Amino acid sequence: MTHIITSLCLRDSGCVDVCPVECIVPGIPQEQWPWYYIDPDTCIDCGACIPECPFEAIFTEDEVPSPYVAQGGEYISRVGLTGHYEGTNHHGDAVVLDCARQLEAGEEVDFNDDIQPNYDFFTDGPGYDALD
């Protein structure tokens, strides 16, 4: 069972630093692939990435929440959203996303929609060659 990064991902990069098999890569181009992605063929399911994510965006595939009930103030980033997010990543580098939206308290989001992009990135997306 692989791990899935959901649209709660705001490109912190801390997950990359702790992955012992280097299977997590940033989506490029960012406008089409706004999150970090976990290669399902390389992931060893160690779970080291989960506690490292400050946005709590990483789940085992069978635990991806549906529905996710927002506390309020969280951001999601998905292709097609037109909102703006600015922050810094794990290393203090600027992160800017123009496909983000802040969630309202009690708002429900289905993160099952985020599972397939993790696979697509490595089958027919730019991640196909990312780990070569």
A tleap script that builds the chain and sets N, CA, C and O, in Angstrom:
source leaprc.protein.ff14SB
mol = sequence {
  NMET THR HIE ILE ILE THR SER LEU CYS LEU
  ARG ASP SER GLY CYS VAL ASP VAL CYS PRO
  VAL GLU CYS ILE VAL PRO GLY ILE PRO GLN
  GLU GLN TRP PRO TRP TYR TYR ILE ASP PRO
  ASP THR CYS ILE ASP CYS GLY ALA CYS ILE
  PRO GLU CYS PRO PHE GLU ALA ILE PHE THR
  GLU ASP GLU VAL PRO SER PRO TYR VAL ALA
  GLN GLY GLY GLU TYR ILE SER ARG VAL GLY
  LEU THR GLY HIE TYR GLU GLY THR ASN HIE
  HIE GLY ASP ALA VAL VAL LEU ASP CYS ALA
  ARG GLN LEU GLU ALA GLY GLU GLU VAL ASP
  PHE ASN ASP ASP ILE GLN PRO ASN TYR ASP
  PHE PHE THR ASP GLY PRO GLY TYR ASP ALA
  LEU CASP
}
set mol.1.N position { 0.856 -1.177 0.000 }
set mol.1.CA position { 0.000 0.000 0.000 }
set mol.1.C position { 0.895 1.232 0.000 }
set mol.1.O position { 1.668 1.450 0.933 }
set mol.2.N position { 0.786 2.012 -1.025 }
set mol.2.CA position { 1.632 3.206 -1.120 }
set mol.2.C position { 1.055 4.354 -0.301 }
set mol.2.O position { -0.079 4.290 0.175 }
set mol.3.N position { 1.834 5.377 -0.151 }
set mol.3.CA position { 1.396 6.591 0.516 }
set mol.3.C position { 0.965 7.602 -0.552 }
set mol.3.O position { 1.493 7.620 -1.664 }
set mol.4.N position { 0.005 8.431 -0.189 }
set mol.4.CA position { -0.570 9.405 -1.109 }
set mol.4.C position { -0.398 10.801 -0.509 }
set mol.4.O position { -0.669 11.025 0.671 }
set mol.5.N position { 0.048 11.714 -1.331 }
set mol.5.CA position { 0.087 13.119 -0.936 }
set mol.5.C position { -1.164 13.762 -1.517 }
set mol.5.O position { -1.416 13.679 -2.719 }
set mol.6.N position { -1.950 14.409 -0.646 }
set mol.6.CA position { -3.208 15.008 -1.065 }
set mol.6.C position { -3.038 16.488 -1.385 }
set mol.6.O position { -1.948 17.049 -1.271 }
set mol.7.N position { -4.140 17.098 -1.786 }
set mol.7.CA position { -4.104 18.509 -2.172 }
set mol.7.C position { -3.909 19.449 -0.994 }
set mol.7.O position { -3.881 20.665 -1.184 }
set mol.8.N position { -3.772 18.920 0.222 }
set mol.8.CA position { -3.358 19.742 1.360 }
set mol.8.C position { -1.875 20.109 1.256 }
set mol.8.O position { -1.388 20.955 2.007 }
set mol.9.N position { -1.162 19.476 0.328 }
set mol.9.CA position { 0.271 19.714 0.143 }
set mol.9.C position { 0.520 21.140 -0.342 }
set mol.9.O position { -0.048 21.588 -1.338 }
set mol.10.N position { 1.379 21.835 0.387 }
set mol.10.CA position { 1.790 23.178 -0.007 }
set mol.10.C position { 3.298 23.232 -0.249 }
set mol.10.O position { 3.950 24.251 -0.025 }
set mol.11.N position { 3.829 22.095 -0.717 }
set mol.11.CA position { 5.223 21.998 -1.172 }
set mol.11.C position { 6.244 22.362 -0.095 }
set mol.11.O position { 7.187 23.110 -0.353 }
set mol.12.N position { 6.050 21.828 1.116 }
set mol.12.CA position { 6.974 22.102 2.212 }
set mol.12.C position { 8.349 21.486 1.979 }
set mol.12.O position { 9.353 22.115 2.312 }
set mol.13.N position { 8.429 20.313 1.434 }
set mol.13.CA position { 9.644 19.559 1.084 }
set mol.13.C position { 10.280 18.798 2.236 }
set mol.13.O position { 11.257 18.082 2.017 }
set mol.14.N position { 9.768 18.922 3.450 }
set mol.14.CA position { 10.320 18.149 4.566 }
set mol.14.C position { 10.193 16.656 4.336 }
set mol.14.O position { 11.045 15.888 4.784 }
set mol.15.N position { 9.143 16.230 3.645 }
set mol.15.CA position { 8.946 14.811 3.360 }
set mol.15.C position { 10.072 14.258 2.499 }
set mol.15.O position { 10.476 13.106 2.660 }
set mol.16.N position { 10.573 15.074 1.591 }
set mol.16.CA position { 11.660 14.655 0.706 }
set mol.16.C position { 12.916 14.353 1.526 }
set mol.16.O position { 13.615 13.370 1.278 }
set mol.17.N position { 13.185 15.211 2.503 }
set mol.17.CA position { 14.393 15.079 3.311 }
set mol.17.C position { 14.435 13.797 4.133 }
set mol.17.O position { 15.516 13.261 4.373 }
set mol.18.N position { 13.275 13.293 4.572 }
set mol.18.CA position { 13.256 12.122 5.449 }
set mol.18.C position { 13.020 10.807 4.715 }
set mol.18.O position { 13.120 9.743 5.326 }
set mol.19.N position { 12.713 10.852 3.439 }
set mol.19.CA position { 12.427 9.619 2.693 }
set mol.19.C position { 13.716 8.821 2.477 }
set mol.19.O position { 14.642 9.304 1.824 }
set mol.20.N position { 13.780 7.599 3.023 }
set mol.20.CA position { 15.023 6.819 2.899 }
set mol.20.C position { 15.273 6.261 1.507 }
set mol.20.O position { 16.392 5.847 1.206 }
set mol.21.N position { 14.249 6.241 0.646 }
set mol.21.CA position { 14.447 5.702 -0.700 }
set mol.21.C position { 14.285 6.761 -1.791 }
set mol.21.O position { 14.242 6.439 -2.978 }
set mol.22.N position { 14.195 8.025 -1.379 }
set mol.22.CA position { 14.136 9.156 -2.301 }
set mol.22.C position { 13.042 9.002 -3.363 }
set mol.22.O position { 13.274 9.218 -4.552 }
set mol.23.N position { 11.842 8.622 -2.902 }
set mol.23.CA position { 10.755 8.392 -3.854 }
set mol.23.C position { 9.782 9.558 -3.952 }
set mol.23.O position { 8.772 9.447 -4.646 }
set mol.24.N position { 10.053 10.671 -3.280 }
set mol.24.CA position { 9.153 11.826 -3.298 }
set mol.24.C position { 9.793 12.936 -4.115 }
set mol.24.O position { 10.931 13.336 -3.869 }
set mol.25.N position { 9.034 13.428 -5.096 }
set mol.25.CA position { 9.549 14.472 -5.981 }
set mol.25.C position { 8.522 15.587 -6.127 }
set mol.25.O position { 7.320 15.344 -6.014 }
set mol.26.N position { 8.989 16.816 -6.380 }
set mol.26.CA position { 8.046 17.913 -6.611 }
set mol.26.C position { 7.434 17.803 -7.999 }
set mol.26.O position { 8.090 17.392 -8.957 }
set mol.27.N position { 6.168 18.178 -8.085 }
set mol.27.CA position { 5.518 18.206 -9.390 }
set mol.27.C position { 6.060 19.339 -10.238 }
set mol.27.O position { 6.208 20.471 -9.775 }
set mol.28.N position { 6.356 19.014 -11.495 }
set mol.28.CA position { 6.881 19.990 -12.445 }
set mol.28.C position { 6.216 19.715 -13.796 }
set mol.28.O position { 6.211 18.565 -14.237 }
set mol.29.N position { 5.663 20.708 -14.457 }
set mol.29.CA position { 5.563 22.092 -14.043 }
set mol.29.C position { 4.530 22.247 -12.920 }
set mol.29.O position { 3.512 21.556 -12.886 }
set mol.30.N position { 4.816 23.145 -12.033 }
set mol.30.CA position { 4.015 23.333 -10.819 }
set mol.30.C position { 2.562 23.673 -11.139 }
set mol.30.O position { 1.672 23.295 -10.377 }
set mol.31.N position { 2.293 24.374 -12.240 }
set mol.31.CA position { 0.930 24.756 -12.591 }
set mol.31.C position { 0.072 23.538 -12.917 }
set mol.31.O position { -1.143 23.571 -12.718 }
set mol.32.N position { 0.680 22.472 -13.410 }
set mol.32.CA position { -0.043 21.250 -13.764 }
set mol.32.C position { 0.046 20.193 -12.670 }
set mol.32.O position { -0.835 19.341 -12.558 }
set mol.33.N position { 1.091 20.240 -11.872 }
set mol.33.CA position { 1.348 19.241 -10.832 }
set mol.33.C position { 1.729 19.986 -9.546 }
set mol.33.O position { 2.911 20.057 -9.209 }
set mol.34.N position { 0.744 20.545 -8.821 }
set mol.34.CA position { 1.056 21.460 -7.729 }
set mol.34.C position { 1.601 20.844 -6.439 }
set mol.34.O position { 2.071 21.581 -5.571 }
set mol.35.N position { 1.554 19.527 -6.287 }
set mol.35.CA position { 1.990 18.904 -5.037 }
set mol.35.C position { 3.350 18.248 -5.207 }
set mol.35.O position { 3.986 18.334 -6.258 }
set mol.36.N position { 3.766 17.597 -4.145 }
set mol.36.CA position { 4.856 16.619 -4.235 }
set mol.36.C position { 4.188 15.275 -4.480 }
set mol.36.O position { 3.028 15.084 -4.116 }
set mol.37.N position { 4.909 14.342 -5.093 }
set mol.37.CA position { 4.330 13.056 -5.474 }
set mol.37.C position { 5.229 11.922 -5.011 }
set mol.37.O position { 6.454 12.044 -5.011 }
set mol.38.N position { 4.606 10.813 -4.614 }
set mol.38.CA position { 5.313 9.642 -4.116 }
set mol.38.C position { 5.247 8.548 -5.170 }
set mol.38.O position { 4.160 8.128 -5.567 }
set mol.39.N position { 6.406 8.086 -5.623 }
set mol.39.CA position { 6.460 7.008 -6.617 }
set mol.39.C position { 5.974 5.720 -5.963 }
set mol.39.O position { 6.633 5.213 -5.055 }
set mol.40.N position { 4.840 5.178 -6.399 }
set mol.40.CA position { 4.294 3.979 -5.765 }
set mol.40.C position { 5.164 2.733 -5.961 }
set mol.40.O position { 5.079 1.790 -5.174 }
set mol.41.N position { 5.995 2.725 -6.997 }
set mol.41.CA position { 6.856 1.559 -7.239 }
set mol.41.C position { 8.120 1.584 -6.383 }
set mol.41.O position { 8.769 0.553 -6.209 }
set mol.42.N position { 8.470 2.742 -5.851 }
set mol.42.CA position { 9.688 2.880 -5.060 }
set mol.42.C position { 9.402 2.973 -3.565 }
set mol.42.O position { 10.230 2.572 -2.746 }
set mol.43.N position { 8.235 3.498 -3.207 }
set mol.43.CA position { 7.872 3.682 -1.797 }
set mol.43.C position { 7.914 2.355 -1.048 }
set mol.43.O position { 7.369 1.355 -1.515 }
set mol.44.N position { 8.562 2.350 0.113 }
set mol.44.CA position { 8.651 1.129 0.932 }
set mol.44.C position { 7.677 1.168 2.112 }
set mol.44.O position { 7.743 0.327 3.008 }
set mol.45.N position { 6.780 2.146 2.105 }
set mol.45.CA position { 5.728 2.248 3.122 }
set mol.45.C position { 6.281 2.368 4.539 }
set mol.45.O position { 5.710 1.815 5.478 }
set mol.46.N position { 7.377 3.080 4.692 }
set mol.46.CA position { 7.963 3.240 6.027 }
set mol.46.C position { 7.199 4.263 6.860 }
set mol.46.O position { 7.222 4.206 8.089 }
set mol.47.N position { 6.522 5.201 6.193 }
set mol.47.CA position { 5.736 6.207 6.897 }
set mol.47.C position { 6.525 7.368 7.459 }
set mol.47.O position { 5.956 8.193 8.175 }
set mol.48.N position { 7.807 7.467 7.168 }
set mol.48.CA position { 8.626 8.557 7.709 }
set mol.48.C position { 8.131 9.929 7.247 }
set mol.48.O position { 8.326 10.922 7.947 }
set mol.49.N position { 7.507 9.990 6.100 }
set mol.49.CA position { 7.041 11.256 5.545 }
set mol.49.C position { 5.818 11.814 6.273 }
set mol.49.O position { 5.639 13.031 6.328 }
set mol.50.N position { 4.993 10.963 6.821 }
set mol.50.CA position { 3.720 11.405 7.405 }
set mol.50.C position { 3.911 12.424 8.527 }
set mol.50.O position { 3.329 13.505 8.449 }
set mol.51.N position { 4.694 12.135 9.565 }
set mol.51.CA position { 4.810 13.128 10.642 }
set mol.51.C position { 5.625 14.359 10.248 }
set mol.51.O position { 5.573 15.381 10.933 }
set mol.52.N position { 6.367 14.270 9.161 }
set mol.52.CA position { 7.204 15.391 8.736 }
set mol.52.C position { 6.399 16.486 8.037 }
set mol.52.O position { 6.849 17.628 7.951 }
set mol.53.N position { 5.215 16.142 7.541 }
set mol.53.CA position { 4.411 17.104 6.789 }
set mol.53.C position { 3.660 18.040 7.739 }
set mol.53.O position { 2.804 17.588 8.500 }
set mol.54.N position { 3.972 19.338 7.703 }
set mol.54.CA position { 3.296 20.272 8.605 }
set mol.54.C position { 1.835 20.515 8.233 }
set mol.54.O position { 1.077 21.070 9.029 }
set mol.55.N position { 1.439 20.109 7.042 }
set mol.55.CA position { 0.078 20.325 6.574 }
set mol.55.C position { -0.791 19.069 6.704 }
set mol.55.O position { -1.968 19.077 6.345 }
set mol.56.N position { -0.195 17.992 7.222 }
set mol.56.CA position { -0.899 16.711 7.393 }
set mol.56.C position { -1.546 16.270 6.081 }
set mol.56.O position { -2.709 15.867 6.048 }
set mol.57.N position { -0.767 16.356 5.005 }
set mol.57.CA position { -1.254 16.072 3.659 }
set mol.57.C position { -0.994 14.648 3.199 }
set mol.57.O position { -1.459 14.269 2.125 }
set mol.58.N position { -0.262 13.838 3.976 }
set mol.58.CA position { 0.158 12.513 3.517 }
set mol.58.C position { -0.576 11.433 4.302 }
set mol.58.O position { -0.679 11.486 5.528 }
set mol.59.N position { -1.086 10.444 3.552 }
set mol.59.CA position { -1.841 9.338 4.135 }
set mol.59.C position { -1.457 8.045 3.435 }
set mol.59.O position { -0.982 8.063 2.299 }
set mol.60.N position { -1.664 6.913 4.119 }
set mol.60.CA position { -1.616 5.657 3.378 }
set mol.60.C position { -2.844 5.665 2.479 }
set mol.60.O position { -3.860 6.273 2.816 }
set mol.61.N position { -2.756 5.002 1.352 }
set mol.61.CA position { -3.844 5.083 0.377 }
set mol.61.C position { -5.197 4.671 0.965 }
set mol.61.O position { -6.221 5.277 0.648 }
set mol.62.N position { -5.201 3.655 1.809 }
set mol.62.CA position { -6.477 3.205 2.363 }
set mol.62.C position { -7.000 4.098 3.486 }
set mol.62.O position { -8.088 3.852 4.006 }
set mol.63.N position { -6.246 5.132 3.870 }
set mol.63.CA position { -6.684 6.060 4.915 }
set mol.63.C position { -6.886 7.487 4.403 }
set mol.63.O position { -7.034 8.417 5.197 }
set mol.64.N position { -6.892 7.662 3.076 }
set mol.64.CA position { -7.156 8.988 2.520 }
set mol.64.C position { -8.577 9.382 2.919 }
set mol.64.O position { -9.524 8.653 2.624 }
set mol.65.N position { -8.738 10.532 3.588 }
set mol.65.CA position { -10.058 10.884 4.123 }
set mol.65.C position { -11.074 11.307 3.069 }
set mol.65.O position { -10.784 12.074 2.151 }
set mol.66.N position { -12.268 10.774 3.243 }
set mol.66.CA position { -13.411 11.173 2.442 }
set mol.66.C position { -14.645 10.997 3.288 }
set mol.66.O position { -15.055 9.856 3.500 }
set mol.67.N position { -15.251 12.023 3.776 }
set mol.67.CA position { -14.826 13.393 3.563 }
set mol.67.C position { -13.806 13.850 4.597 }
set mol.67.O position { -13.747 13.331 5.712 }
set mol.68.N position { -13.018 14.819 4.203 }
set mol.68.CA position { -12.140 15.527 5.126 }
set mol.68.C position { -12.923 16.743 5.585 }
set mol.68.O position { -13.439 17.494 4.756 }
set mol.69.N position { -13.020 16.948 6.882 }
set mol.69.CA position { -13.735 18.099 7.420 }
set mol.69.C position { -12.702 19.119 7.895 }
set mol.69.O position { -11.922 18.854 8.810 }
set mol.70.N position { -12.713 20.278 7.261 }
set mol.70.CA position { -11.718 21.319 7.539 }
set mol.70.C position { -11.915 21.936 8.916 }
set mol.70.O position { -13.038 22.148 9.374 }
set mol.71.N position { -10.792 22.215 9.554 }
set mol.71.CA position { -10.814 22.971 10.801 }
set mol.71.C position { -11.030 24.459 10.511 }
set mol.71.O position { -11.540 25.210 11.342 }
set mol.72.N position { -10.631 24.847 9.325 }
set mol.72.CA position { -10.714 26.245 8.902 }
set mol.72.C position { -9.330 26.838 8.814 }
set mol.72.O position { -8.542 26.737 9.754 }
set mol.73.N position { -9.032 27.453 7.694 }
set mol.73.CA position { -7.732 28.079 7.496 }
set mol.73.C position { -6.768 27.246 6.678 }
set mol.73.O position { -5.779 27.776 6.173 }
set mol.74.N position { -7.032 25.939 6.532 }
set mol.74.CA position { -6.156 25.116 5.700 }
set mol.74.C position { -6.302 25.547 4.241 }
set mol.74.O position { -7.331 26.086 3.834 }
set mol.75.N position { -5.262 25.299 3.478 }
set mol.75.CA position { -5.301 25.537 2.039 }
set mol.75.C position { -5.276 24.204 1.319 }
set mol.75.O position { -4.679 23.238 1.794 }
set mol.76.N position { -5.930 24.160 0.171 }
set mol.76.CA position { -5.739 23.054 -0.756 }
set mol.76.C position { -5.202 23.647 -2.051 }
set mol.76.O position { -5.462 24.807 -2.372 }
set mol.77.N position { -4.463 22.850 -2.779 }
set mol.77.CA position { -3.946 23.291 -4.071 }
set mol.77.C position { -4.350 22.242 -5.100 }
set mol.77.O position { -4.001 21.067 -4.986 }
set mol.78.N position { -5.079 22.685 -6.086 }
set mol.78.CA position { -5.549 21.810 -7.163 }
set mol.78.C position { -5.559 22.589 -8.470 }
set mol.78.O position { -5.838 23.787 -8.498 }
set mol.79.N position { -5.251 21.886 -9.541 }
set mol.79.CA position { -5.322 22.492 -10.867 }
set mol.79.C position { -6.752 22.976 -11.073 }
set mol.79.O position { -7.709 22.252 -10.800 }
set mol.80.N position { -6.884 24.192 -11.550 }
set mol.80.CA position { -8.193 24.771 -11.803 }
set mol.80.C position { -8.632 25.770 -10.751 }
set mol.80.O position { -9.501 26.600 -11.017 }
set mol.81.N position { -8.046 25.710 -9.555 }
set mol.81.CA position { -8.358 26.719 -8.544 }
set mol.81.C position { -7.611 28.002 -8.914 }
set mol.81.O position { -6.540 27.945 -9.518 }
set mol.82.N position { -8.166 29.135 -8.559 }
set mol.82.CA position { -7.553 30.399 -8.970 }
set mol.82.C position { -7.078 31.256 -7.800 }
set mol.82.O position { -6.653 32.392 -8.005 }
set mol.83.N position { -7.143 30.732 -6.584 }
set mol.83.CA position { -6.671 31.484 -5.430 }
set mol.83.C position { -5.156 31.491 -5.328 }
set mol.83.O position { -4.462 30.865 -6.129 }
set mol.84.N position { -4.659 32.200 -4.345 }
set mol.84.CA position { -3.218 32.422 -4.210 }
set mol.84.C position { -2.767 32.015 -2.808 }
set mol.84.O position { -3.436 32.314 -1.819 }
set mol.85.N position { -1.629 31.330 -2.737 }
set mol.85.CA position { -1.008 30.969 -1.463 }
set mol.85.C position { 0.458 31.381 -1.518 }
set mol.85.O position { 1.140 31.151 -2.517 }
set mol.86.N position { 0.939 31.992 -0.434 }
set mol.86.CA position { 2.359 32.289 -0.295 }
set mol.86.C position { 2.811 31.828 1.076 }
set mol.86.O position { 2.134 32.063 2.078 }
set mol.87.N position { 3.944 31.177 1.114 }
set mol.87.CA position { 4.521 30.724 2.372 }
set mol.87.C position { 5.981 30.392 2.164 }
set mol.87.O position { 6.582 30.798 1.169 }
set mol.88.N position { 6.555 29.653 3.100 }
set mol.88.CA position { 7.932 29.187 2.971 }
set mol.88.C position { 7.961 27.693 3.224 }
set mol.88.O position { 7.124 27.156 3.950 }
set mol.89.N position { 8.917 27.037 2.628 }
set mol.89.CA position { 9.034 25.597 2.811 }
set mol.89.C position { 9.947 25.271 3.998 }
set mol.89.O position { 10.392 26.157 4.728 }
set mol.90.N position { 10.205 23.995 4.161 }
set mol.90.CA position { 11.013 23.442 5.245 }
set mol.90.C position { 12.400 24.093 5.341 }
set mol.90.O position { 12.992 24.173 6.418 }
set mol.91.N position { 12.891 24.546 4.212 }
set mol.91.CA position { 14.233 25.138 4.150 }
set mol.91.C position { 14.214 26.664 4.157 }
set mol.91.O position { 15.264 27.296 4.037 }
set mol.92.N position { 13.025 27.263 4.298 }
set mol.92.CA position { 12.905 28.714 4.308 }
set mol.92.C position { 12.790 29.337 2.935 }
set mol.92.O position { 12.793 30.562 2.813 }
set mol.93.N position { 12.688 28.513 1.886 }
set mol.93.CA position { 12.525 29.027 0.537 }
set mol.93.C position { 11.064 29.407 0.292 }
set mol.93.O position { 10.155 28.796 0.854 }
set mol.94.N position { 10.848 30.403 -0.537 }
set mol.94.CA position { 9.495 30.865 -0.843 }
set mol.94.C position { 8.717 29.810 -1.613 }
set mol.94.O position { 9.252 29.141 -2.497 }
set mol.95.N position { 7.443 29.673 -1.260 }
set mol.95.CA position { 6.504 28.825 -1.993 }
set mol.95.C position { 5.345 29.714 -2.413 }
set mol.95.O position { 4.728 30.373 -1.576 }
set mol.96.N position { 5.048 29.734 -3.707 }
set mol.96.CA position { 3.932 30.506 -4.234 }
set mol.96.C position { 3.104 29.575 -5.101 }
set mol.96.O position { 3.622 28.958 -6.032 }
set mol.97.N position { 1.811 29.475 -4.794 }
set mol.97.CA position { 0.889 28.651 -5.570 }
set mol.97.C position { -0.276 29.523 -6.028 }
set mol.97.O position { -0.905 30.203 -5.217 }
set mol.98.N position { -0.558 29.501 -7.316 }
set mol.98.CA position { -1.681 30.258 -7.852 }
set mol.98.C position { -2.845 29.343 -8.224 }
set mol.98.O position { -3.674 29.681 -9.069 }
set mol.99.N position { -2.891 28.199 -7.586 }
set mol.99.CA position { -4.003 27.261 -7.780 }
set mol.99.C position { -4.435 26.738 -6.412 }
set mol.99.O position { -4.556 25.532 -6.198 }
set mol.100.N position { -4.662 27.673 -5.496 }
set mol.100.CA position { -4.949 27.306 -4.113 }
set mol.100.C position { -6.250 27.957 -3.649 }
set mol.100.O position { -6.749 28.908 -4.250 }
set mol.101.N position { -6.777 27.406 -2.557 }
set mol.101.CA position { -7.975 27.968 -1.947 }
set mol.101.C position { -7.957 27.649 -0.468 }
set mol.101.O position { -7.612 26.536 -0.070 }
set mol.102.N position { -8.328 28.623 0.349 }
set mol.102.CA position { -8.388 28.413 1.790 }
set mol.102.C position { -9.753 27.825 2.145 }
set mol.102.O position { -10.789 28.270 1.650 }
set mol.103.N position { -9.727 26.814 3.015 }
set mol.103.CA position { -10.955 26.132 3.411 }
set mol.103.C position { -11.600 26.815 4.609 }
set mol.103.O position { -10.919 27.377 5.467 }
set mol.104.N position { -12.914 26.755 4.648 }
set mol.104.CA position { -13.700 27.278 5.758 }
set mol.104.C position { -13.898 26.187 6.802 }
set mol.104.O position { -13.913 25.006 6.454 }
set mol.105.N position { -14.046 26.545 8.046 }
set mol.105.CA position { -14.312 25.577 9.116 }
set mol.105.C position { -15.586 24.803 8.787 }
set mol.105.O position { -16.611 25.391 8.444 }
set mol.106.N position { -15.506 23.483 8.895 }
set mol.106.CA position { -16.645 22.617 8.629 }
set mol.106.C position { -16.811 22.219 7.172 }
set mol.106.O position { -17.613 21.338 6.861 }
set mol.107.N position { -16.063 22.853 6.269 }
set mol.107.CA position { -16.145 22.511 4.847 }
set mol.107.C position { -15.631 21.086 4.634 }
set mol.107.O position { -14.633 20.687 5.235 }
set mol.108.N position { -16.305 20.332 3.791 }
set mol.108.CA position { -15.907 18.954 3.503 }
set mol.108.C position { -15.263 18.864 2.124 }
set mol.108.O position { -15.750 19.441 1.152 }
set mol.109.N position { -14.165 18.133 2.066 }
set mol.109.CA position { -13.439 17.926 0.815 }
set mol.109.C position { -13.195 16.430 0.658 }
set mol.109.O position { -12.813 15.757 1.615 }
set mol.110.N position { -13.414 15.912 -0.540 }
set mol.110.CA position { -13.165 14.503 -0.837 }
set mol.110.C position { -11.740 14.364 -1.373 }
set mol.110.O position { -11.459 14.748 -2.508 }
set mol.111.N position { -10.857 13.821 -0.562 }
set mol.111.CA position { -9.479 13.647 -0.987 }
set mol.111.C position { -9.257 12.363 -1.784 }
set mol.111.O position { -8.136 12.105 -2.224 }
set mol.112.N position { -10.294 11.557 -1.978 }
set mol.112.CA position { -10.152 10.401 -2.861 }
set mol.112.C position { -9.825 10.853 -4.278 }
set mol.112.O position { -9.196 10.116 -5.038 }
set mol.113.N position { -10.253 12.072 -4.640 }
set mol.113.CA position { -9.921 12.621 -5.957 }
set mol.113.C position { -8.429 12.867 -6.117 }
set mol.113.O position { -7.950 13.049 -7.236 }
set mol.114.N position { -7.688 12.877 -5.017 }
set mol.114.CA position { -6.250 13.146 -5.065 }
set mol.114.C position { -5.409 11.873 -5.251 }
set mol.114.O position { -4.199 11.959 -5.456 }
set mol.115.N position { -6.031 10.721 -5.180 }
set mol.115.CA position { -5.273 9.468 -5.291 }
set mol.115.C position { -4.735 9.275 -6.706 }
set mol.115.O position { -3.540 9.038 -6.884 }
set mol.116.N position { -5.595 9.372 -7.705 }
set mol.116.CA position { -5.183 9.068 -9.082 }
set mol.116.C position { -4.061 9.959 -9.592 }
set mol.116.O position { -3.169 9.449 -10.270 }
set mol.117.N position { -4.050 11.276 -9.306 }
set mol.117.CA position { -2.919 12.089 -9.784 }
set mol.117.C position { -1.568 11.592 -9.288 }
set mol.117.O position { -0.564 11.771 -9.978 }
set mol.118.N position { -1.513 10.970 -8.109 }
set mol.118.CA position { -0.240 10.433 -7.620 }
set mol.118.C position { 0.260 9.315 -8.531 }
set mol.118.O position { 1.463 9.196 -8.764 }
set mol.119.N position { -0.648 8.502 -9.041 }
set mol.119.CA position { -0.260 7.439 -9.973 }
set mol.119.C position { 0.010 8.015 -11.363 }
set mol.119.O position { 0.978 7.634 -12.021 }
set mol.120.N position { -0.856 8.940 -11.807 }
set mol.120.CA position { -0.701 9.513 -13.142 }
set mol.120.C position { 0.637 10.216 -13.312 }
set mol.120.O position { 1.241 10.153 -14.383 }
set mol.121.N position { 1.103 10.882 -12.269 }
set mol.121.CA position { 2.365 11.607 -12.356 }
set mol.121.C position { 3.508 10.676 -12.766 }
set mol.121.O position { 4.419 11.081 -13.489 }
set mol.122.N position { 3.453 9.423 -12.298 }
set mol.122.CA position { 4.540 8.485 -12.578 }
set mol.122.C position { 4.260 7.535 -13.735 }
set mol.122.O position { 5.143 6.764 -14.112 }
set mol.123.N position { 3.059 7.564 -14.312 }
set mol.123.CA position { 2.786 6.688 -15.441 }
set mol.123.C position { 2.792 7.427 -16.767 }
set mol.123.O position { 3.402 6.970 -17.734 }
set mol.124.N position { 2.109 8.577 -16.818 }
set mol.124.CA position { 2.097 9.326 -18.071 }
set mol.124.C position { 2.372 10.802 -17.883 }
set mol.124.O position { 2.187 11.596 -18.805 }
set mol.125.N position { 2.813 11.173 -16.696 }
set mol.125.CA position { 3.178 12.562 -16.402 }
set mol.125.C position { 4.686 12.726 -16.370 }
set mol.125.O position { 5.415 11.798 -16.719 }
set mol.126.N position { 5.160 13.882 -15.959 }
set mol.126.CA position { 6.591 14.156 -15.950 }
set mol.126.C position { 7.382 13.329 -14.942 }
set mol.126.O position { 8.607 13.262 -15.033 }
set mol.127.N position { 6.714 12.705 -13.995 }
set mol.127.CA position { 7.421 11.879 -13.030 }
set mol.127.C position { 7.874 10.551 -13.590 }
set mol.127.O position { 8.639 9.826 -12.954 }
set mol.128.N position { 7.399 10.233 -14.787 }
set mol.128.CA position { 7.774 8.982 -15.434 }
set mol.128.C position { 9.286 8.849 -15.549 }
set mol.128.O position { 9.835 7.757 -15.409 }
set mol.129.N position { 9.948 9.960 -15.802 }
set mol.129.CA position { 11.414 9.954 -15.917 }
set mol.129.C position { 12.107 10.607 -14.722 }
set mol.129.O position { 13.334 10.694 -14.690 }
set mol.130.N position { 11.329 11.066 -13.741 }
set mol.130.CA position { 11.900 11.848 -12.633 }
set mol.130.C position { 12.867 11.074 -11.768 }
set mol.130.O position { 13.782 11.664 -11.193 }
set mol.131.N position { 12.692 9.779 -11.660 }
set mol.131.CA position { 13.542 8.995 -10.757 }
set mol.131.C position { 14.628 8.203 -11.468 }
set mol.131.O position { 15.305 7.375 -10.859 }
set mol.132.N position { 14.788 8.460 -12.748 }
set mol.132.CA position { 15.855 7.745 -13.483 }
set mol.132.C position { 17.220 8.237 -13.081 }
set mol.132.O position { 18.227 7.750 -13.595 }
savepdb mol mol.pdb
quit
